[in-house]
């Protein structure tokens, strides 16, 4: 990552675009071991991508918790599940 990218908060280093595209698959353990290792290595050296990872991980936890605690309109839950490609309510169906 360039010095300018580090100071501006922009994530522009080598591997950043690919890492950011794969974050959800990484969080859901849906990548090969090699791909997971590559992303983990990138996150270890890129504070901007690590910040994005932390945000995505926390957001997924909050959404999953809220889906289990509170009743919500079925169409809203379906939209959220499709957006994250995750079965938050545990019914075996996404969407």
C-alpha positions as CSV (number, residue, x, y, z in Angstrom):
1,X,0.0,0.0,0.0
2,X,1.3,3.4,-0.8
3,X,2.1,6.0,1.8
4,X,-0.7,8.2,0.4
5,X,-3.2,5.4,0.7
6,X,-2.2,4.8,4.3
7,X,-2.6,8.4,5.3
8,X,-5.8,9.1,3.4
9,X,-7.6,5.9,4.6
10,X,-8.1,4.7,1.1
11,X,-7.6,1.0,0.5
12,X,-5.7,0.8,-2.8
13,X,-2.8,-1.6,-2.2
14,X,-2.1,-4.8,-4.1
15,X,-4.7,-7.3,-3.3
16,X,-7.1,-4.9,-1.7
17,X,-9.8,-5.1,-4.3
18,X,-9.8,-8.9,-4.4
19,X,-9.8,-9.1,-0.6
20,X,-12.7,-6.7,-0.2
21,X,-14.7,-8.7,-2.8
22,X,-14.1,-11.9,-0.9
23,X,-14.8,-10.7,2.6
24,X,-18.3,-12.2,3.0
25,X,-17.1,-15.6,1.6
26,X,-14.1,-15.4,4.0
27,X,-16.4,-14.7,7.0
28,X,-18.7,-17.6,6.1
29,X,-15.7,-20.0,5.6
30,X,-16.7,-20.6,2.0
31,X,-13.2,-20.2,0.5
32,X,-10.5,-22.8,-0.1
33,X,-7.8,-23.0,2.5
34,X,-5.4,-21.3,0.1
35,X,-7.7,-18.4,-0.6
36,X,-8.4,-18.0,3.1
37,X,-4.7,-18.0,3.8
38,X,-4.1,-15.4,1.1
39,X,-6.8,-13.1,2.5
40,X,-5.6,-13.6,6.1
41,X,-2.1,-12.7,5.1
42,X,-3.4,-9.5,3.3
43,X,-5.5,-8.5,6.3
44,X,-2.5,-8.9,8.6
45,X,-0.7,-6.3,6.6
46,X,-3.4,-3.9,5.5
47,X,-5.1,-1.9,8.3
48,X,-7.7,-0.5,5.8
49,X,-8.9,-4.0,4.7
50,X,-8.7,-5.2,8.3
51,X,-11.0,-2.3,9.3
52,X,-13.5,-3.3,6.5
53,X,-13.3,-6.9,7.7
54,X,-14.0,-5.9,11.3
55,X,-17.0,-3.9,10.1
56,X,-18.5,-6.7,8.0
57,X,-18.0,-9.2,10.8
58,X,-19.7,-7.0,13.4
59,X,-22.5,-6.1,11.0
60,X,-23.2,-9.8,10.4
61,X,-23.3,-10.5,14.1
62,X,-25.6,-7.7,14.8
63,X,-28.0,-8.7,12.0
64,X,-28.0,-12.3,13.1
65,X,-28.7,-11.4,16.7
66,X,-31.5,-9.0,15.8
67,X,-33.1,-11.6,13.5
68,X,-33.2,-14.1,16.4
69,X,-34.4,-11.6,19.1
70,X,-37.0,-9.6,17.3
71,X,-39.9,-10.4,15.0
72,X,-39.6,-8.6,11.7
73,X,-41.6,-8.6,8.5
74,X,-40.8,-11.7,6.5
75,X,-40.0,-9.7,3.3
76,X,-37.4,-7.6,5.2
77,X,-35.7,-10.7,6.6
78,X,-35.7,-12.2,3.1
79,X,-34.1,-9.1,1.7
80,X,-31.4,-9.1,4.4
81,X,-30.7,-12.8,3.9
82,X,-30.3,-12.4,0.1
83,X,-28.1,-9.3,0.6
84,X,-25.7,-11.3,2.8
85,X,-26.3,-14.6,1.2
86,X,-26.8,-16.0,4.8
87,X,-29.6,-17.9,6.5
88,X,-30.0,-15.7,9.6
89,X,-33.2,-17.3,10.9
90,X,-32.0,-20.9,10.7
91,X,-34.8,-22.2,8.4
92,X,-32.5,-23.6,5.8
93,X,-33.6,-21.1,3.2
94,X,-31.8,-17.9,2.1
95,X,-34.5,-15.3,1.1
